[in-house]
């Protein structure tokens, strides 16, 4: 057990130290990197506590996804942190008052904390031997707590739709490839072979370049060759954008 | 030592070796290499130029949308792990509760698809 104690203190000290660095680091990107270090150490603490599933979910979800999102948010907000810090002196009193109120609330909550008598009973029913942590969670999560589980799925769906509604904009003006449309085209739609009389001009044969505004990408124009007067296929001139 | 923790010795050793190599490389560069810093070494090389502005600038919100969709599906997969492990014990009810979960998220997925949120033009 002495090893577990040593590692508990190692993880806990690094966790607290990097949490302090998250708050005090000058560069917000460094703050996020320290937050990732926090997550790793918290995962270590979870492992020591025997919650291996939580530990690895913490790594997969928080380190793998949430930390990236935090990085995006830090970059997207485009905050000038030196400008923010310039007002520290001015806003220190009101910030201090709010901090004191929050601290007082924490003290009241923790002071009024009562351990339920049922909690002792819960500790006496540990998961059985031979059942892994993940298995134990799975056995209750999908049956006993199925309602909460389905609610979680609804919350995720609302988050997904909300994100799309807030951030997605149609950009119909941009050019995108519709592969089905390209495959559906055949030469008969777009290609005509025309016999042009010798010496007759292009206009006499009623052949003209398509209007660039109407032209579709990939269009092929039939134009008679200058010397042989055989119809040849000429790709249209690139549209000017 | 708990039997659970003893299974993580290889990971601990792996981490220790990785950290040791990283620290050794930095210390090795610090002690073994010749160091003659001067200002010209930090300046832009040949036709390089000084950066125009900060790298941390505002960029397209679509990256954020992709990241958020990734997190949601990441969580969905995270819920699948304990379900797969305990599938033989939770019966038909547990099986269908996961299918309902997936169906609800599929609604969101279809919405994302139809709105074109997954397209990158």
HADDOCK unambig.tbl for C-alpha pairs under 7 A between the chains (distance, minus, plus):
assign (segid A and resid 1 and name CA) (segid B and resid 1 and name CA) 4.71 0.50 0.50
assign (segid A and resid 48 and name CA) (segid B and resid 5 and name CA) 6.81 0.50 0.50
assign (segid A and resid 57 and name CA) (segid B and resid 78 and name CA) 6.84 0.50 0.50
assign (segid A and resid 61 and name CA) (segid B and resid 74 and name CA) 6.67 0.50 0.50
assign (segid A and resid 61 and name CA) (segid B and resid 75 and name CA) 6.74 0.50 0.50
assign (segid A and resid 65 and name CA) (segid B and resid 71 and name CA) 5.52 0.50 0.50
assign (segid A and resid 66 and name CA) (segid B and resid 71 and name CA) 6.99 0.50 0.50
assign (segid A and resid 69 and name CA) (segid B and resid 64 and name CA) 6.97 0.50 0.50
assign (segid A and resid 69 and name CA) (segid B and resid 67 and name CA) 6.26 0.50 0.50
assign (segid A and resid 72 and name CA) (segid B and resid 64 and name CA) 6.41 0.50 0.50
assign (segid A and resid 75 and name CA) (segid B and resid 56 and name CA) 5.71 0.50 0.50
assign (segid A and resid 75 and name CA) (segid B and resid 57 and name CA) 6.33 0.50 0.50
assign (segid A and resid 75 and name CA) (segid B and resid 58 and name CA) 6.24 0.50 0.50
assign (segid A and resid 76 and name CA) (segid B and resid 58 and name CA) 4.87 0.50 0.50
assign (segid A and resid 76 and name CA) (segid B and resid 59 and name CA) 6.13 0.50 0.50
assign (segid A and resid 77 and name CA) (segid B and resid 58 and name CA) 6.91 0.50 0.50
assign (segid A and resid 78 and name CA) (segid B and resid 57 and name CA) 5.90 0.50 0.50
assign (segid A and resid 78 and name CA) (segid B and resid 58 and name CA) 5.63 0.50 0.50
assign (segid A and resid 134 and name CA) (segid B and resid 82 and name CA) 5.14 0.50 0.50
assign (segid A and resid 135 and name CA) (segid B and resid 82 and name CA) 5.80 0.50 0.50
assign (segid A and resid 135 and name CA) (segid B and resid 85 and name CA) 5.61 0.50 0.50
assign (segid A and resid 135 and name CA) (segid B and resid 86 and name CA) 5.03 0.50 0.50
assign (segid A and resid 137 and name CA) (segid B and resid 82 and name CA) 6.47 0.50 0.50
assign (segid A and resid 138 and name CA) (segid B and resid 82 and name CA) 4.48 0.50 0.50
assign (segid A and resid 138 and name CA) (segid B and resid 83 and name CA) 5.22 0.50 0.50
assign (segid A and resid 138 and name CA) (segid B and resid 86 and name CA) 5.37 0.50 0.50
assign (segid A and resid 139 and name CA) (segid B and resid 86 and name CA) 5.81 0.50 0.50
assign (segid A and resid 139 and name CA) (segid B and resid 89 and name CA) 6.59 0.50 0.50
assign (segid A and resid 139 and name CA) (segid B and resid 90 and name CA) 5.75 0.50 0.50
assign (segid A and resid 142 and name CA) (segid B and resid 94 and name CA) 4.87 0.50 0.50
assign (segid A and resid 142 and name CA) (segid B and resid 97 and name CA) 6.21 0.50 0.50
assign (segid A and resid 142 and name CA) (segid B and resid 98 and name CA) 6.97 0.50 0.50
assign (segid A and resid 143 and name CA) (segid B and resid 90 and name CA) 6.61 0.50 0.50
assign (segid A and resid 143 and name CA) (segid B and resid 93 and name CA) 6.60 0.50 0.50
assign (segid A and resid 143 and name CA) (segid B and resid 94 and name CA) 5.27 0.50 0.50
assign (segid A and resid 146 and name CA) (segid B and resid 97 and name CA) 6.44 0.50 0.50
assign (segid A and resid 150 and name CA) (segid B and resid 101 and name CA) 5.60 0.50 0.50
assign (segid A and resid 153 and name CA) (segid B and resid 101 and name CA) 5.62 0.50 0.50
assign (segid A and resid 153 and name CA) (segid B and resid 104 and name CA) 6.45 0.50 0.50
assign (segid A and resid 153 and name CA) (segid B and resid 105 and name CA) 6.35 0.50 0.50
assign (segid A and resid 154 and name CA) (segid B and resid 104 and name CA) 6.62 0.50 0.50
assign (segid A and resid 156 and name CA) (segid B and resid 72 and name CA) 6.29 0.50 0.50
assign (segid A and resid 157 and name CA) (segid B and resid 105 and name CA) 5.58 0.50 0.50
assign (segid A and resid 157 and name CA) (segid B and resid 108 and name CA) 5.26 0.50 0.50
assign (segid A and resid 160 and name CA) (segid B and resid 69 and name CA) 6.36 0.50 0.50
assign (segid A and resid 160 and name CA) (segid B and resid 108 and name CA) 6.39 0.50 0.50
assign (segid A and resid 161 and name CA) (segid B and resid 108 and name CA) 6.30 0.50 0.50
assign (segid A and resid 163 and name CA) (segid B and resid 65 and name CA) 6.42 0.50 0.50
assign (segid A and resid 164 and name CA) (segid B and resid 65 and name CA) 6.82 0.50 0.50
assign (segid A and resid 164 and name CA) (segid B and resid 112 and name CA) 6.96 0.50 0.50
assign (segid A and resid 164 and name CA) (segid B and resid 117 and name CA) 6.64 0.50 0.50
assign (segid A and resid 167 and name CA) (segid B and resid 61 and name CA) 6.41 0.50 0.50
assign (segid A and resid 167 and name CA) (segid B and resid 62 and name CA) 6.87 0.50 0.50
assign (segid A and resid 167 and name CA) (segid B and resid 65 and name CA) 6.61 0.50 0.50
assign (segid A and resid 168 and name CA) (segid B and resid 117 and name CA) 6.32 0.50 0.50
assign (segid A and resid 176 and name CA) (segid B and resid 121 and name CA) 6.39 0.50 0.50
